[in-house]
């Protein structure tokens, strides 16, 4: 276990709406500098207000998003229908309101017969389109990033993940009769190669994960701790 003295820029916010506006403003600034920005968005409740702020901006200035590209961070495997999928979330909150065309969106195909080959396909897309310009992350209750779960070692590239129990109980699949036990996810190296990272922390049940993260101890038992190894992380925090 390695302890480093690096600093991420931590911005405390009064509530999730303030977090969304501040983080959204940062995304908009990045887009103005690079219209072809490759964005890797997390799903879940924490980034919803950020995406809402982007949708609001799109209603006033649609040309800002006309070249932006999107590659998902992860996806559930084994959902009986699209409800609760990361793909449906991204379409609802990002690609539809921002009018991201199909040729600029690169989703996982969990219906693929060979999921290992699907991971290789996604890795090829990331190599061709990337690296990621802006990765938007949320902190899992167990410290995971995407479906990079706590383990004895990290997996660097896109892979099939065995989901932790807490991940199987995520709000996104709360109404699903079949709880996914596997997911596809970009790996920790893929994330850390991003040029810039936005980390959004909100929601209950994350006290232990936050304590591990802010201890600055780098360990695969808390995948989010590896963000201390990145030179440009903006962390937006809402204390419960």
Secondary structure by P-SEA (a helix, b strand, c coil): ccccccccbbbbbccaaaaaaaaaaaaaaaaaaccccbbbbbbcccaaaaaaaaaaaaaccccccccbbbbbcccccccccccccaaaaaaaccccccccccccbbbbccccccaaaaaaaaaaaaaacccccbbbbbbccccccccccccccccccccccccccccccccccccccccccbbbbbcaaaaaaccbbbbbbbccccaaaaaaaacccccccccccccccccbbbbbbbcc
